[in-house]
Amino acid sequence: MERGILLALCCLTPALWQVLGLTQDQPRPDALVLYPWRQRGRGADGMQRVKRAWVIPPISVSENYKKVPLLLVQIKSDKQRMGSVIYSINGHGVDEEPRGLFSINKTTGAVYLNAVLDREKTERFKLRAFAVDRGGVTLEEPTDLEIVVVDQNDNRPVFTQQLFRGHVLEGAIPGTLVMRVLATDADDPKTDNAELKYSIVQQDTPEMFSINQETGDIRTVQVGLDREMVGSYNLTVQVGDMLGEGLTSNANAVITIGDINDNPPQFTQDEFLMEVSEHSSSLDIGRLRVTDNDLAGSPNWRVRFSIMSGDPQGAFSIRTDPQTNEGILSVVKALDHEAQAMHLLTVSAENEAELTSAHHVPLSQTRVTVTVRDLNEPPVFRENPKVASVKERSPPGSEISVYTANDPDTLQSQEIRYALVDDPADWLVLEADSGRIRTRYSLDRKSPFLSGGWYTALITASDNAVPPLTATGTLSVEVLEVNDHAPVLGPHTGVLCNLPQNGHGILLSASDDDLPPHANPFLFQLDPSHTELTRNWSISRVNGTHALLQLLAEVQDGVHVLPVWVSDSGDPPLAQGQLLNVSVCQCDVLGTCRGSAAALLSSGAGISLSALLIILSSVALLLVLALLLLLFRCSQQHRAEKGLLSESEEDVRDNIFNYDEQGGGEEDQDAYDMNRLRNPEMSVPPSPRLKPPIRRDAPYSQTLPRYPRRPSNRPSDIADFIHDGLQAADSDPSVPPYDTALIYDYEGEGSVAGTLSSILSSEDSDQEYDHLQEWGARFRRLADMYGHQ
């Protein structure tokens, strides 16, 4: 009998077992064995057929079946008798995770299910069956065994979110897609167990939305979405399997209504009243309130304000408060109560976003009345700065200008007083009540207080309010140039060749201390009163400050003095006649003068005629002084031969005295010896250190007195010591005090002046010394000694 494999597959479901009257708990006494590929023989072509392996169809097992163990199938090999074949299986659910789900009877080949299956975990199992003999020899090739888990509706559908959020603009048309809800089911999608249906089980009235059962799309179903009425909608959606008839789950859907600009802003009042003080600027003066039902903070809600009319000068501005959406009105330019006491403004309001076409309405407008409060204002100068002019060296008291201010206040008439607060040169005099300005003294244009010919002073104007207010004005005075300086010619000397064709002439120039237009251009010309000069000389203009002197005919060599007139361009012009020293000389072929004198004059160190006259006068004076000195020395020598000052009456020389020394008398001096002047040939006296000098009015035979050597130690003898010293001093002819006649100057004979010497006085007259009592305490002792007794 040919060896082969006979595998019998018994697919017995619980229903089949019931038909056969068997249960899983009761082992089948005789298993059904099938031999579907067991035919042998030859085919029509005479060839022998080869046995094919059995193909076992998948075994289906329902998930969640709890009556286990359950016989699934029995496999059998026909190569050995019963009991001599050992069967085994392996794979997922046997020896691989999850383990222990399936087992096989190794003797009978019955395959059992040992646990409850879950299709959502494992959809099918693939096992492999083996048949060996007791010695372990393989009897059959391994056979695949596939077990399919049959799905049951044991899983509810689940939404992907418990809360779905959607958004739709207000005013949306019906059919507008709002959002989509989504659910999943773990059951087999190929069965009705996972066939889902969606529905809305609850929504706010009126019912504004619907849902697609298959896709879960939620759409609007009617018009009337208004965010200002209902801002959001809450829906309860449901999903069910088995075409909605099986298991179900619920979720929430919140639909937010988006805002559109369908509400224009509206002012809360038709007119707003505000007040501001004059001269205020950059100041908020009030707020304009508006209402807008659109979404707060959105461009549909934010307002733009505009001033439509009533502000031609741009004195006001308006901006939006981002928190309150109010319009803030501000003053950006100072207002003047006197110019306009009230301003009537028209203000409009519109949203940043454009209003929807279905809600076009006119712009919301309101009136704003701004009252300007009057305040005391400082005076205002009509001109600031004030420009005036005055000629230089104008006499004191000359009126410059009248600088006044106005009081802009209209409430009352106020008095204005003026004062100088800055007058650098103290040049101006200001009338406090009229503002009239005069000069204090004559001012020169070269004053250091002028800057570019301008003098600047500051003047204040104050009202009599409480407190007073002051304004400051600037006075700029232009000190006009006056033509008060005649031009000066330079140089005053020059050298020319005696022939007109030689040389190039003398270039003359002039300068003027005045400023234009009273200075150059200058006019150079020869003195019109000397018409004869024009025959030999000519002056031609070079430019505004220079002219060229040339010869017209040959003239004699030497110095020619030409009177030249130079006038400026002032109004009226000033002219000054000046002398020009022209040295005319003979020139060589190159036009160069011959001779050192001409070279000296041409060296550039020229002098004017007046300077030349001064030099000549000085030389003459020096010559006269030298002559007088010579005559004087000759006279001195003649007198020395006669005996100089032989008589005291002819002595005309003065003696030199030192009057600042404290001494006895007039001869107590370090002076010249008058005897030596009378007798120049007299020998020089010995030094005073060797012998004291002898008075000329004392006898030569008189001996010198003896002075006391040293004072006594006894107080009673001190008086005798002083008395001896005084007596010796009075008798000493070589020391002061003494009185003698001195000749201080010789004034000639016959002088009516008497001598001052007490010795030569003809008589002694008594003097009164009583007035010394009135000279103070220092002269009281002298008055007691010489006063009237």
C-alpha positions in Angstrom: 0.0 0.0 0.0 1.5 3.4 -1.1 2.8 5.5 1.7 1.1 9.0 2.0 -0.4 11.4 4.2 -4.0 11.3 4.9 -5.2 14.4 6.7 -8.8 14.6 7.8 -10.2 18.0 8.7 -13.4 18.2 10.7 -14.7 21.7 10.9 -17.4 21.4 13.4 -19.1 24.5 14.7 -21.3 24.4 17.8 -24.4 24.2 15.5 -23.0 21.2 13.7 -22.2 19.5 17.0 -25.8 20.1 18.0 -27.0 18.5 14.8 -24.9 15.5 15.4 -26.0 15.5 18.9 -22.5 16.1 20.4 -21.0 18.7 22.7 -17.5 19.9 23.4 -17.6 18.4 26.8 -18.3 15.0 25.3 -15.5 13.5 23.2 -16.6 12.3 20.0 -16.4 8.4 20.0 -15.7 8.3 16.3 -14.2 11.3 14.6 -15.2 12.1 11.0 -12.3 11.5 8.7 -12.2 13.0 5.2 -10.0 11.9 2.3 -10.6 14.5 -0.4 -7.3 13.9 -2.3 -6.7 10.3 -1.9 -7.4 9.0 -5.4 -4.7 7.1 -7.2 -4.3 5.8 -10.7 -3.4 6.9 -14.1 -4.9 9.6 -16.1 -6.2 9.4 -19.7 -2.8 10.0 -21.0 -1.5 6.9 -19.2 0.6 8.9 -16.7 0.5 8.3 -12.9 -1.0 11.1 -10.7 1.0 12.5 -7.8 -0.8 12.9 -4.5 -1.3 16.6 -3.6 -1.1 18.1 0.0 -4.4 18.8 1.7 -5.7 22.4 1.6 -7.5 23.1 4.8 -9.9 26.0 4.6 -9.8 28.7 7.3 -11.5 27.9 10.5 -13.9 30.6 11.8 -14.4 31.2 15.5 -16.7 33.9 16.9 -15.0 36.3 19.3 -16.2 36.6 22.8 -17.2 32.8 22.8 -17.0 31.8 26.4 -17.7 28.1 26.4 -14.2 26.8 26.3 -12.4 24.5 25.6 -14.0 24.2 22.2 -13.0 21.6 19.6 -12.1 23.4 16.4 -10.8 20.7 14.1 -9.1 17.2 14.1 -6.2 16.3 11.9 -5.2 12.7 11.1 -2.5 10.9 9.1 -3.3 7.5 7.5 0.3 6.2 7.2 0.2 4.7 10.7 -2.4 3.1 12.7 -4.1 4.9 15.5 -1.8 5.6 18.4 1.4 5.3 16.5 1.3 9.0 15.2 2.2 12.0 17.4 0.5 15.3 16.4 1.7 18.9 17.4 1.0 22.5 16.5 3.0 25.8 16.9 2.6 29.5 16.1 0.8 32.6 17.6 -1.6 31.6 20.3 0.3 28.3 21.0 4.0 28.8 21.8 4.1 32.5 20.8 2.3 35.4 22.4 -0.4 35.3 23.2 0.4 31.8 24.5 -2.1 29.1 25.4 -5.0 30.1 23.3 -4.9 26.8 21.2 -3.9 23.3 22.0 -3.8 19.8 20.2 -4.4 16.3 21.4 -1.1 14.7 20.3 -2.7 11.3 20.0 -6.0 12.1 18.2 -5.0 15.4 16.5 -8.0 17.3 17.9 -7.3 21.1 18.0 -9.0 23.0 20.9 -9.7 26.7 21.7 -8.8 27.3 25.3 -9.7 31.1 25.9 -12.0 33.9 24.8 -10.8 35.6 21.6 -10.9 39.4 20.8 -11.0 40.3 17.2 -9.9 43.9 17.9 -6.7 42.4 19.3 -6.0 39.6 16.9 -8.0 39.2 13.7 -6.6 35.7 12.6 -4.1 33.1 13.8 -1.8 31.1 11.5 -0.7 27.7 13.0 1.4 24.9 11.6 0.6 21.2 12.3 3.2 18.3 12.4 2.8 14.5 12.3 5.7 12.2 13.5 6.0 8.7 14.6 7.1 7.6 18.0 10.6 7.6 16.9 10.4 11.2 15.9 10.5 10.5 12.2 8.4 12.9 10.2 5.5 11.2 8.6 3.9 14.2 6.8 5.0 17.5 5.6 4.0 20.4 7.9 0.5 21.7 7.2 -0.8 25.3 7.7 -3.8 25.8 9.8 -5.5 29.3 9.8 -8.1 30.3 12.4 -10.2 33.4 11.6 -11.9 35.4 14.5 -15.5 36.3 13.5 -16.4 39.9 14.5 -19.2 40.8 16.9 -20.6 44.3 17.6 -18.9 44.6 20.9 -17.4 48.2 20.5 -19.3 51.5 20.7 -18.4 54.2 18.2 -16.2 56.9 19.8 -15.9 60.6 18.8 -12.4 61.9 18.2 -13.2 64.8 20.5 -15.6 65.3 23.3 -15.9 69.0 22.4 -15.9 70.2 18.9 -15.6 74.0 18.1 -16.9 75.7 15.0 -17.1 79.2 13.7 -19.4 80.9 11.3 -19.9 84.6 10.5 -23.2 86.2 11.4 -25.5 86.7 8.5 -24.3 83.5 6.8 -26.7 82.0 4.1 -28.3 78.6 4.6 -26.0 75.7 3.6 -22.8 77.3 4.8 -20.4 74.7 6.1 -19.7 75.3 9.8 -17.6 72.4 11.0 -17.3 68.5 10.8 -17.5 66.0 13.6 -15.7 62.6 13.4 -16.1 59.3 15.2 -14.4 55.8 15.0 -15.5 52.2 15.7 -13.1 49.4 16.6 -15.3 46.7 15.0 -14.8 45.3 11.6 -15.4 48.1 9.1 -16.6 45.5 6.5 -19.5 44.7 8.6 -22.5 46.7 9.9 -20.9 46.7 13.3 -18.8 49.6 12.1 -21.3 51.3 9.8 -21.8 54.8 11.5 -24.6 57.3 11.3 -24.5 60.9 12.8 -27.3 63.0 14.2 -28.0 66.1 16.3 -30.0 65.1 19.3 -30.2 68.6 20.9 -29.6 72.2 19.9 -30.8 75.7 21.0 -34.0 77.0 19.5 -34.5 78.1 16.8 -32.8 75.2 15.1 -30.2 76.8 12.9 -28.0 73.9 12.0 -28.2 70.4 10.5 -25.7 67.4 10.2 -24.9 65.0 7.4 -25.5 61.4 8.7 -22.7 59.9 6.7 -20.0 62.6 6.8 -20.7 64.5 10.0 -20.7 67.9 8.3 -22.7 70.6 10.2 -24.2 73.3 8.1 -26.6 76.3 8.5 -30.2 75.6 7.6 -31.7 79.1 7.8 -31.0 82.8 7.9 -30.9 84.9 11.0 -27.5 84.4 12.6 -26.8 87.6 14.5 -23.9 87.8 16.8 -25.3 90.7 18.7 -28.4 88.5 19.5 -26.7 85.1 20.1 -23.0 84.9 20.2 -22.6 81.1 20.2 -24.7 77.9 19.9 -24.3 74.6 21.8 -25.2 71.3 20.0 -25.3 67.7 21.2 -24.3 65.3 18.4 -24.7 61.5 18.4 -23.1 58.7 16.4 -24.4 55.1 16.2 -23.2 51.8 14.5 -25.3 49.2 12.8 -26.6 52.1 10.6 -27.5 54.0 13.7 -29.4 51.2 15.3 -26.6 49.7 17.3 -24.4 51.2 19.9 -24.2 55.0 20.3 -22.0 57.8 21.7 -22.5 61.6 22.3 -20.3 64.7 22.0 -20.8 68.5 22.3 -20.3 71.0 19.5 -20.0 74.7 20.2 -20.5 77.0 17.3 -19.2 80.7 17.7 -20.8 83.4 15.6 -18.2 85.6 14.0 -18.7 89.4 14.0 -19.1 91.5 10.9 -19.4 95.3 10.8 -23.1 95.5 10.7 -23.5 98.2 13.4 -22.1 101.7 12.8 -20.9 103.8 15.9 -23.4 106.2 17.3 -22.7 109.3 19.5 -24.4 109.2 22.8 -25.2 113.0 22.6 -26.2 115.3 19.8 -24.0 118.1 21.3 -21.0 118.2 23.6 -20.0 121.3 25.6 -16.4 121.9 26.5 -14.3 124.8 27.9 -10.5 125.7 27.7 -8.4 128.6 28.9 -6.8 130.7 26.2 -3.1 130.3 25.4 -3.3 126.6 26.3 -1.8 124.0 24.0 -1.2 120.3 23.9 -4.1 119.9 26.4 -7.0 117.3 26.4 -10.2 119.2 26.9 -12.9 116.5 26.8 -14.2 113.1 25.6 -16.8 112.1 23.1 -18.7 108.9 23.9 -20.0 106.5 21.2 -21.8 103.1 21.2 -21.1 100.2 18.9 -22.6 96.7 19.2 -20.0 95.0 17.2 -17.3 92.9 18.8 -15.3 95.0 21.3 -11.6 95.4 20.4 -12.2 94.4 16.8 -11.8 96.7 13.8 -15.6 96.5 13.5 -15.8 98.1 16.9 -12.9 100.6 17.0 -13.8 104.1 15.9 -12.0 106.7 13.9 -13.0 110.3 14.7 -12.7 113.2 12.3 -13.3 117.0 12.7 -15.4 117.8 9.7 -15.8 121.6 10.1 -15.2 124.5 12.5 -11.4 124.2 12.7 -9.8 126.0 9.7 -6.6 126.8 11.6 -6.0 123.2 12.8 -6.1 124.2 16.4 -7.8 120.9 17.5 -7.1 117.3 17.2 -9.1 114.2 18.2 -7.8 110.6 18.8 -9.4 107.4 20.0 -9.0 105.9 23.4 -8.2 102.2 22.6 -9.7 101.0 25.9 -13.0 102.9 26.0 -13.4 103.7 22.3 -14.0 107.3 23.2 -12.9 110.3 21.2 -10.4 112.5 23.1 -10.5 116.2 21.9 -7.2 118.1 22.4 -6.0 121.7 21.7 -2.8 121.6 19.7 -2.5 125.4 19.1 -3.0 128.1 21.6 -6.4 129.8 21.4 -7.0 133.5 21.8 -10.1 134.7 23.5 -9.9 138.1 21.9 -9.7 136.6 18.5 -12.4 134.0 18.9 -14.3 133.3 22.1 -16.2 130.2 20.9 -15.5 127.4 18.4 -18.2 125.3 16.9 -16.9 121.9 15.7 -18.6 119.1 13.7 -17.1 115.7 14.5 -17.9 112.4 12.8 -17.3 108.8 13.8 -16.8 105.6 11.7 -15.3 102.2 12.2 -11.9 101.1 11.1 -13.5 98.3 9.1 -15.8 99.0 6.2 -19.5 98.8 7.0 -21.1 95.9 5.2 -23.1 96.8 2.1 -26.3 95.5 3.6 -26.0 98.0 6.5 -25.0 101.3 4.9 -26.1 104.2 6.9 -25.0 107.9 7.0 -21.9 108.7 9.2 -22.7 109.5 12.8 -22.0 113.2 13.6 -22.2 115.4 16.6 -21.6 119.1 17.5 -18.9 120.2 19.9 -19.0 123.7 21.4 -15.6 124.9 22.8 -15.7 128.0 24.9 -12.4 129.9 25.3 -11.9 131.5 28.8 -10.3 134.9 28.9 -7.0 135.3 30.9 -4.7 138.2 31.6 -2.2 138.3 28.8 1.2 140.1 28.7 1.6 143.0 26.4 2.6 142.3 22.8 5.1 144.4 20.9 3.9 145.3 17.4 7.4 144.6 16.0 9.8 142.1 17.6 12.6 142.7 16.9 12.3 146.4 16.2 14.7 147.7 13.6 15.9 151.4 13.7 18.8 153.3 12.3 20.9 156.3 13.4 23.9 158.0 11.9 27.2 157.7 13.7 28.3 160.6 15.9 24.7 161.8 16.1 24.4 164.4 18.9 23.1 163.4 22.3 19.3 163.4 22.6 18.8 162.3 19.0 15.5 160.3 18.7 16.0 156.7 17.5 12.5 155.2 17.5 9.3 154.7 19.5 9.0 151.1 20.6 5.5 150.4 22.0 3.4 147.3 22.8 -0.3 146.5 22.8 -2.4 145.0 25.6 -4.4 142.1 24.0 -6.9 141.9 26.9 -10.3 143.3 26.3 -11.7 143.0 29.8 -10.2 146.3 30.9 -7.9 149.0 29.8 -4.4 148.5 31.3 -1.5 150.9 31.6 1.8 149.8 30.0 5.2 150.8 31.3 8.5 150.4 29.5 12.0 149.7 30.8 15.5 149.0 29.5 16.8 145.7 30.8 19.9 145.3 28.6 21.7 148.4 27.3 25.4 147.3 27.0 26.9 150.7 26.3 24.4 152.7 28.4 23.7 154.6 25.2 20.0 154.8 25.2 17.4 156.8 27.2 13.9 155.4 27.3 10.7 157.2 28.3 8.8 154.8 30.6 5.3 155.9 29.6 5.7 156.5 25.8 8.4 154.0 24.7 10.3 156.8 23.0 14.0 156.1 22.7 16.8 158.7 22.4 20.6 158.7 22.5 22.5 159.6 25.7 25.8 160.5 23.9 27.4 160.4 20.5 28.4 156.8 19.5 31.2 156.0 17.1 30.7 153.2 14.6 34.0 151.7 15.8 32.6 151.2 19.3 33.3 147.7 20.7 29.6 147.5 21.6 28.6 147.3 18.0 28.5 144.0 16.1 28.7 144.5 12.4 27.4 148.0 12.8 24.4 146.9 14.9 23.6 147.8 18.5 21.2 145.5 20.3 19.1 146.3 23.4 16.3 144.6 25.3 13.2 146.5 26.4 10.3 145.2 28.6 6.7 146.2 28.6 4.7 145.5 31.7 1.0 145.9 32.5 -0.5 146.9 35.8 -2.4 143.7 36.5 -2.0 141.7 39.7 0.4 140.1 39.2 1.8 142.2 36.4 2.8 140.4 33.2 5.8 141.4 31.1 6.8 141.1 27.5 10.4 141.5 26.2 11.2 143.2 22.9 14.5 143.4 21.0 15.6 146.7 19.6 18.2 146.5 16.8 19.8 149.9 15.9 21.9 150.1 12.8 24.6 152.8 13.2 24.9 154.2 9.7 28.3 155.0 8.4 29.0 158.8 7.8 31.6 160.0 5.4 33.9 161.7 7.9 37.3 160.6 6.8 39.0 161.8 3.7 41.2 159.3 1.8 44.9 159.2 2.4 47.4 158.9 -0.4 50.2 156.4 -0.4 53.0 156.3 -1.1 54.1 160.0 -1.0 57.3 159.4 -2.9 58.4 157.8 -6.2 61.0 157.8 -8.9 60.4 158.5 -12.6 62.7 158.6 -15.6 63.0 162.1 -17.1 61.9 160.8 -20.5 58.3 159.7 -20.9 59.1 156.7 -23.0 61.3 155.2 -20.2 59.9 153.6 -17.1 56.4 152.6 -16.3 55.2 155.4 -14.1 54.4 155.5 -10.3 51.5 153.3 -9.0 49.5 155.4 -6.5 47.1 154.0 -3.9 44.8 155.4 -1.3 43.0 154.2 1.8 40.0 155.5 3.8 38.9 154.8 7.4 35.3 154.9 6.3 33.4 151.9 5.1 31.7 151.4 1.8 29.9 153.2 0.2 31.8 156.1 1.6 35.2 154.8 0.7 36.4 153.5 -2.7 36.3 153.9 -5.6 38.7 156.9 -5.2 39.2 159.7 -7.7 42.9 160.7 -8.2 43.7 164.0 -9.9 46.3 166.8 -9.9 45.4 169.9 -8.1 43.0 171.8 -10.4 44.4 175.1 -9.3 47.8 174.2 -10.8 46.8 173.9 -14.4 50.4 174.0 -15.6 51.0 170.6 -14.1 48.8 168.9 -16.7 51.2 169.7 -19.4 53.9 167.4 -18.1 52.0 165.0 -15.8 49.0 162.8 -16.0 47.1 160.5 -13.6 45.1 157.6 -15.0 42.8 155.3 -13.1 43.9 151.6 -12.7 41.0 150.4 -10.4 38.9 151.7 -7.5 41.9 152.1 -5.2 44.9 152.7 -7.5 46.0 155.1 -10.1 49.1 155.5 -12.3 51.2 158.8 -12.5 53.1 159.2 -15.8 55.1 161.9 -17.5 53.8 163.5 -20.6 56.9 165.4 -21.5 60.6 165.6 -20.5 61.2 167.4 -17.2 64.2 168.5 -15.4 66.0 166.1 -13.1 65.4 166.5 -9.4 62.6 166.3 -6.8 59.3 167.6 -8.0 56.5 168.2 -5.5 53.1 167.5 -7.0 49.9 168.5 -5.2 47.4 165.5 -5.7 43.8 165.5 -4.8 42.1 162.2 -3.7 38.4 162.1 -3.2 36.2 159.2 -2.0 32.7 158.1 -3.1 30.8 159.3 -0.1 27.7 161.5 -0.1 28.9 164.2 -0.2 32.4 163.1 -1.2 35.4 164.1 0.8 38.7 165.1 -0.8 42.1 165.9 0.6 45.1 167.6 -1.1 48.4 165.8 -0.5 51.9 166.4 -1.8 53.7 163.7 -3.8 57.5 163.9 -4.0 58.6 162.6 -7.3 62.3 162.2 -8.0 63.1 162.6 -11.7 66.3 161.1 -12.8 68.1 160.1 -15.9 67.7 156.4 -16.8 69.7 153.9 -18.7 68.5 151.9 -21.6 66.8 149.5 -19.1 64.8 152.3 -17.5 66.8 152.3 -14.3 67.8 155.6 -12.6 71.4 156.5 -12.2 72.9 157.8 -9.0 72.7 156.8 -5.4 70.2 159.4 -4.4 67.7 158.2 -6.9 68.3 154.6 -5.8 67.7 155.6 -2.2 64.5 157.3 -3.0 63.4 154.3 -5.1 64.2 151.9 -2.3 60.7 152.3 -1.0 61.5 154.3 2.2 59.8 157.4 1.0 58.7 160.3 3.3 56.0 162.9 2.9 56.6 166.6 2.5 55.5 167.4 6.1 57.8 164.8 7.5 60.6 166.2 5.4 60.0 169.7 6.8 60.0 168.3 10.3 63.3 166.6 9.7 64.9 169.8 8.2 63.6 171.9 11.2 65.0 169.4 13.6 68.4 169.5 12.0 68.4 173.4 12.1 67.4 173.3 15.7 70.3 171.0 16.6 72.7 173.3 14.8 71.4 176.3 16.8 71.8 174.4 20.1 75.3 173.3 19.2 76.2 176.9 18.4 74.7 178.1 21.7 76.7 175.4 23.6 79.9 176.5 21.9 79.3 180.1 22.9 78.5 179.1 26.4 81.7 177.2 26.8 83.7 180.1 25.5 82.1 182.4 28.0 83.0 179.9 30.8 86.6 179.9 29.8 86.7 183.7 29.8 85.2 184.0 33.3 87.7 181.4 34.6 90.5 183.6 33.5 89.0 186.6 35.4 88.3 184.6 38.5 85.1 182.8 38.7 82.6 184.5 41.0 85.1 186.8 42.6 82.4 188.7 44.2 79.4 187.1 45.9 77.0 189.4 44.0 78.1 187.9 40.6 77.6 184.3 41.7 74.6 183.1 39.7 75.0 179.4 40.5 72.8 177.5 42.8 74.1 175.4 45.7 72.8 171.8 46.2 71.2 171.0 49.6 69.8 167.8 51.1 66.7 169.0 52.8 65.6 165.5 53.9 68.3 165.1 56.5 67.6 165.8 60.1 70.2 168.3 61.3 70.9 171.7 62.7 70.8 174.4 60.1 71.2 175.3 56.5 74.9 174.8 56.5 74.6 171.3 57.9 74.8 169.9 54.4 76.9 167.8 52.2 77.3 170.6 49.7 79.8 172.1 47.4 82.4 174.3 48.9 81.6 177.8 47.7 85.2 179.0 48.2 86.3 176.5 45.6 83.8 177.9 43.2 85.1 181.4 43.9 88.7 180.2 43.8 89.1 177.2 41.4 92.8 177.0 41.9 92.4 176.4 45.7 93.8 173.1 46.8 91.5 170.2 47.8 90.8 170.2 51.6 91.7 167.1 53.6 89.2 164.4 54.2 86.7 165.0 57.0 87.7 161.8 58.6 91.2 163.3 59.3 90.0 166.7 60.6 86.6 168.1 61.2 85.7 171.0 58.9 86.0 174.6 60.2 83.1 177.0 59.8 83.8 179.9 57.5 82.1 182.4 59.8 84.1 181.4 62.8 87.7 182.7 63.6 90.5 180.5 62.4 92.3 180.9 65.7 89.4 179.5 67.7 90.3 176.1 69.3 87.9 173.3 69.4 86.1 172.7 72.8 86.7 169.6 74.8 83.6 167.3 75.0 82.9 165.2 78.2 84.2 161.7 77.6 81.6 159.6 79.3 78.6 160.2 81.7 78.9 159.7 85.4 77.3 156.7 87.1 75.7 158.9 89.7 72.3 160.3 88.9 73.1 163.7 90.5 76.0 164.2 88.0 73.9 163.5 84.9 72.7 167.1 84.7 76.2 168.4 84.9 77.2 166.0 82.1 74.4 167.2 79.8 75.2 170.9 80.6 78.9 170.4 79.7 77.9 168.7 76.4 75.6 171.5 75.4 78.2 174.1 76.2 80.8 172.3 74.1 78.4 172.0 71.2 77.5 175.6 71.3 81.1 176.6 71.3 82.1 174.2 68.5 82.2 176.1 65.2 82.2 172.9 63.1 78.8 171.5 64.1 75.3 172.9 63.9 73.2 174.6 64.9 74.3 178.0 63.7 72.9 180.8 61.6 74.5 182.3 58.6 73.6 184.1 55.5 73.3 181.9 52.4 72.9 183.0 48.8 70.5 180.6 47.1 70.4 182.3 43.7 71.7 185.5 42.2 68.8 187.6 41.0 70.9 190.7 40.2 71.3 193.9 41.9 68.6 196.2 43.3 66.3 193.4 44.5 63.6 194.7 46.7 63.4 191.4 48.5 64.9 191.4 51.9 67.0 188.6 53.4 65.5 185.8 55.4 68.5 185.5 57.7 67.9 186.4 61.3 71.5 187.7 61.5 71.2 190.1 58.6 67.7 191.3 59.6 67.7 195.0 60.4 65.5 194.5 63.4 63.9 191.8 65.4 60.1 192.0 65.6 58.2 190.3 68.3 56.0 187.5 67.2 52.7 186.2 68.6 52.7 182.5 69.5 49.3 182.4 71.3 47.6 180.8 68.3 49.7 177.7 69.0 47.2 176.8 71.7 44.7 176.0 68.9 46.9 173.5 67.1 46.3 170.7 69.5 48.1 168.7 72.2 51.3 168.3 70.2 51.9 172.1 70.2 50.7 172.8 73.7 54.2 172.6 75.1 55.6 174.9 72.5 52.8 177.4 73.2 53.7 177.3 76.9 57.4 178.1 76.1 56.9 180.9 73.6 53.4 182.0 74.3 52.4 185.3 75.9 53.4 185.3 79.5 
